[in-house]
Amino acid sequence: MGVLATIGYALAALGPAIAIGMIGSQNQSATARQPEMAGALRTNMILAIAFAEALGLLGFVAGFVFK
């Protein structure tokens, strides 16, 4: 059962990891296009990363709940 929980967490962490990479990539592209908006873009990026990371934490908790 422990192996299944580990695999479940790995799969639950995969989505947020990809999302965080895409958020960072798009933020860099947007900052390159409009450097004057860097501050606002950074704030939005941090907020989006926090939401994506929360999904990873929910997957981690779900692994313990359904163990």
N, C-alpha and C positions, 0 to 999 in steps of 0.2 A: 504494500500500500504506500510505503514511503517513496518508492520509485515513481509511482503514478503522480503523487503530489509534486515531486520535483519536475516531472515532465509538464504537468499542468501549469506550474509557476513559470517554467521556461516559455511555454506558449503564451501565457498571459503577459509576460514581460516583453515579448517580441513585438507586439503591436505598438505599445507606447515607445519602444526604442526606435522603431521606424518612424513614428509620428514626430518624435523629438528631432530626429535627423532632418526630416522634411521641413519642419518649422524653422530650424536653423538655416537651412539652405534657402528657403524662400525669404527669410529675413535678410540674408546677405544680398540676395538679388534686389530686393526692394530698397535696401540702403544704398546699393550701387547706383540705382536709378535716381533716387531722390535723397541725397546726403543730408539735406536740411531736415528731413523727417526722422533722422536716426534715433532721437530720444523717444519719440512716440512709438516708433516701431519696436524699440528695445523693450519698452514697457509692455506692449501687446505680446511680444515674443515670450517674455518671462511668464506672463499670465497663461498663455497657451501651453507652455511647457509644464507649468504647475498642474493644469487640468489633465494633460497627457500622463504625467507622473502619477497622479491620483488613480488613474485606471490601473496602472501597474501595481500600486499598493492594494487596490481592491482585489486584484487577482491573487496577490500574496495572502491576503486575509482569507479569501475564499478557499485557498488550499488548506488552511488550518480548520476552517469551519466544516468543510465537507470531508475531513479526514476520517 
